[in-house]
Amino acid sequence: MAATDHVVCLNKKVSCYGHPETVTKHPAYLELFGARAARDLAIYSHHHRL
C-alpha cells in the first residue's frame, strides 16, 4: 500500500476503500487483517505530477 494513492479492500464485496492511511484504520480492514497489520504496514504519502 505504500506505493499507491488509493486502496480497495475486498472480502466478497468492497469492504473499504480510500487512502492507505484511512483504510488501515477502517473496522473492516482491522477485522480482516488485524491491528498488527495496520501497525506494521509502512505507509507514506506521495503525489503525482500532472
C-alpha positions as a Markdown table, in Angstrom:
| # | Residue | x | y | z |
|---|---|---|---|---|
| 1 | Met | 0.0 | 0.0 | 0.0 |
| 2 | Ala | 3.0 | 2.3 | 0.4 |
| 3 | Ala | 3.2 | 2.8 | -3.4 |
| 4 | Thr | -0.4 | 3.8 | -4.1 |
| 5 | Asp | -2.8 | 6.7 | -3.6 |
| 6 | His | -6.0 | 4.6 | -3.2 |
| 7 | Val | -6.7 | 1.1 | -1.8 |
| 8 | Val | -9.7 | -1.1 | -2.2 |
| 9 | Cys | -10.2 | -3.9 | 0.4 |
| 10 | Leu | -12.3 | -6.7 | -1.0 |
| 11 | Asn | -13.9 | -9.5 | 1.0 |
| 12 | Lys | -16.7 | -10.9 | -1.3 |
| 13 | Lys | -17.6 | -7.2 | -1.7 |
| 14 | Val | -16.0 | -3.8 | -1.3 |
| 15 | Ser | -15.3 | -3.7 | 2.4 |
| 16 | Cys | -13.5 | -0.3 | 2.5 |
| 17 | Tyr | -11.6 | 2.0 | 0.1 |
| 18 | Gly | -9.7 | 5.2 | 0.2 |
| 19 | His | -6.2 | 6.5 | 1.1 |
| 20 | Pro | -4.0 | 3.9 | 2.7 |
| 21 | Glu | -3.9 | 5.9 | 6.0 |
| 22 | Thr | -7.7 | 5.8 | 6.1 |
| 23 | Val | -8.1 | 2.1 | 5.1 |
| 24 | Thr | -5.8 | 0.8 | 7.7 |
| 25 | Lys | -8.0 | 2.4 | 10.4 |
| 26 | His | -11.3 | 1.1 | 9.0 |
| 27 | Pro | -13.1 | -1.5 | 11.1 |
| 28 | Ala | -13.5 | -3.9 | 8.1 |
| 29 | Tyr | -9.7 | -3.8 | 7.4 |
| 30 | Leu | -8.9 | -4.3 | 11.1 |
| 31 | Glu | -11.3 | -7.3 | 11.2 |
| 32 | Leu | -9.7 | -8.9 | 8.2 |
| 33 | Phe | -6.1 | -8.3 | 8.8 |
| 34 | Gly | -5.8 | -7.3 | 12.5 |
| 35 | Ala | -4.4 | -4.3 | 14.3 |
| 36 | Arg | -0.8 | -5.7 | 13.9 |
| 37 | Ala | -1.1 | -5.5 | 10.1 |
| 38 | Ala | -2.1 | -1.8 | 10.3 |
| 39 | Arg | 0.6 | -1.1 | 12.8 |
| 40 | Asp | 3.4 | -2.9 | 10.9 |
| 41 | Leu | 2.5 | -1.5 | 7.5 |
| 42 | Ala | 4.9 | 1.1 | 6.1 |
| 43 | Ile | 2.7 | 4.0 | 4.8 |
| 44 | Tyr | 4.0 | 7.2 | 3.2 |
| 45 | Ser | 2.3 | 9.8 | 1.1 |
| 46 | His | 3.3 | 10.7 | -2.4 |
| 47 | His | 1.9 | 12.8 | -5.1 |
| 48 | His | 1.9 | 12.5 | -8.9 |
| 49 | Arg | 2.7 | 15.5 | -11.0 |
| 50 | Leu | 0.0 | 16.0 | -13.7 |
